[in-house]
Structure formats: structure tokens, C-alpha cells
Amino acid sequence: MKTSIGFAKKKFLPLLAIILIVSVTELIIGGISTYLIYSISASLMAQILVQMLLNLLIFPFLVIWVTYYFREWKASNQLA
């Protein structure tokens, strides 16, 4: 827990940038998918399933990206 808090304090802006980039990308893809689904069907269930699938694909990408960044930061601090 202490390591995570220290990492977040030192690397707040890069972490915020990663989260914002992924969030904006997800909003854009979600908006496009909403428009396309509602142009084909008015089914709310179809929209919910597409949003769930989108979150299923995007969230692990965010976790992997932040983990990679953390490991890179940790390795650079151990060498110093």
C-alpha cells in the first residue's frame, strides 16, 4: 500500500494522463457504438451488451498499461 501511494504521489500527472487518454478513447468509441446501435435497433439490451463488451476490452488494457509504467518506474529507481 505504501509503495502504491508513493508511486501515485510522484507520478500523479502521468497516471492522470493515462487514465484520461483511455477514458476519452472509451467515450468516443462508446458514442460511436451507441449511434450505430440505435440506428439499427432501439434495443436497450443491445446497447448495454456493447457497453459491457467495450468495458471488458478497455479496462484490462488500462491495467496493463499502468502496470507496465509502474514496473518501468520501479526498475529505474532500483538502478539509481
Contact map, one row per residue, 1 for C-alpha under 8 A:
11111000000000000000000000000000000000000000000000000000000000000000000000000000
11111100000000000000000000000000000000000000000000000000000000000000000000000000
11111110000000000000000000000000000000000000000000000000000000000000000000000000
11111111000000000000000000000000000000000000000000000000000000000000000000000000
11111111100000000000000000000000000000000000000000000000000000000000000000000000
01111111110000000000000000000000000000000000000000000000000000000000000000000000
00111111111100000000000000000000000000000000000000000000000000000000010000000000
00011111111100100000000000000000000000000000000000000000000000000000000000000000
00001111111100000000000000000000000000000000000000000000000000000000000000000000
00000111111100000000000000000000000000000000000000000000000000000000000000000000
00000011111111100000000000000000000000000000000000000000000000000000000000000000
00000011111111110000000000000000000000000000000000000000000000000000000000000000
00000000001111111000000000000000000000000000000000000000000000000000000000000000
00000000001111111100000000000000000000000000000000000000000000000000000000000000
00000001001111111110000000000000000000000000000000000000000000000100000000000000
00000000000111111111000000000000000000000000000000000000000000000000000000000000
00000000000011111111100000000000000000000000000000000000000000000000000000000000
00000000000001111111110000000000000000000000000000000000000001000100000000000000
00000000000000111111111000000000000000000000000000000000000001000000000000000000
00000000000000011111111100000000000000000000000000000000000000000000000000000000
00000000000000001111111110000000000000000000000000000000000000000000000000000000
00000000000000000111111111000000000000000000000000000000010001000000000000000000
00000000000000000011111111100000000000000000000000000000000000000000000000000000
00000000000000000001111111110000000000000000000000000000000000000000000000000000
00000000000000000000111111111000000000000000000000000000000000000000000000000000
00000000000000000000011111111100000000000000000000000100010000000000000000000000
00000000000000000000001111111110000000000000000000000000000000000000000000000000
00000000000000000000000111111111000000000000000000000000000000000000000000000000
00000000000000000000000011111111100000000000000000000000000000000000000000000000
00000000000000000000000001111111110000000000000000100100000000000000000000000000
00000000000000000000000000111111111000000000000000000000000000000000000000000000
00000000000000000000000000011111111100000000000000000000000000000000000000000000
00000000000000000000000000001111111110000000000001000000000000000000000000000000
00000000000000000000000000000111111111000000001000000000000000000000000000000000
00000000000000000000000000000011111111100000000000000000000000000000000000000000
00000000000000000000000000000001111111110000000000000000000000000000000000000000
00000000000000000000000000000000111111111100011000000000000000000000000000000000
00000000000000000000000000000000011111111110001000000000000000000000000000000000
00000000000000000000000000000000001111111100000000000000000000000000000000000000
00000000000000000000000000000000000111111100000000000000000000000000000000000000
00000000000000000000000000000000000011111110010000000000000000000000000000000000
00000000000000000000000000000000000011111111000000000000000000000000000000000000
00000000000000000000000000000000000001001111111000000000000000000000000000000000
00000000000000000000000000000000000000000111111100000000000000000000000000000000
00000000000000000000000000000000000000000011111110000000000000000000000000000000
00000000000000000000000000000000000010001011111111000000000000000000000000000000
00000000000000000000000000000000010011000011111111100000000000000000000000000000
00000000000000000000000000000000000000000001111111110000000000000000000000000000
00000000000000000000000000000000000000000000111111111000000000000000000000000000
00000000000000000000000000000000100000000000011111111100000000000000000000000000
00000000000000000000000000000100000000000000001111111110000000000000000000000000
00000000000000000000000000000000000000000000000111111111000000000000000000000000
00000000000000000000000000000000000000000000000011111111100000000000000000000000
00000000000000000000000001000100000000000000000001111111110000000000000000000000
00000000000000000000000000000000000000000000000000111111111000000000000000000000
00000000000000000000000000000000000000000000000000011111111100000000000000000000
00000000000000000000000000000000000000000000000000001111111110000000000000000000
00000000000000000000010001000000000000000000000000000111111111000000000000000000
00000000000000000000000000000000000000000000000000000011111111100000000000000000
00000000000000000000000000000000000000000000000000000001111111110000000000000000
00000000000000000000000000000000000000000000000000000000111111111000000000000000
00000000000000000110010000000000000000000000000000000000011111111100000000000000
00000000000000000000000000000000000000000000000000000000001111111110000000000000
00000000000000000000000000000000000000000000000000000000000111111111000000000000
00000000000000000000000000000000000000000000000000000000000011111111100000000000
00000000000000100100000000000000000000000000000000000000000001111111110000000000
00000000000000000000000000000000000000000000000000000000000000111111111000000000
00000000000000000000000000000000000000000000000000000000000000011111111100000000
00000000000000000000000000000000000000000000000000000000000000001111111110000000
00000010000000000000000000000000000000000000000000000000000000000111111111000000
00000000000000000000000000000000000000000000000000000000000000000011111111100000
00000000000000000000000000000000000000000000000000000000000000000001111111110000
00000000000000000000000000000000000000000000000000000000000000000000111111111000
00000000000000000000000000000000000000000000000000000000000000000000011111111100
00000000000000000000000000000000000000000000000000000000000000000000001111111110
00000000000000000000000000000000000000000000000000000000000000000000000111111111
00000000000000000000000000000000000000000000000000000000000000000000000011111111
00000000000000000000000000000000000000000000000000000000000000000000000001111111
00000000000000000000000000000000000000000000000000000000000000000000000000111111
00000000000000000000000000000000000000000000000000000000000000000000000000011111
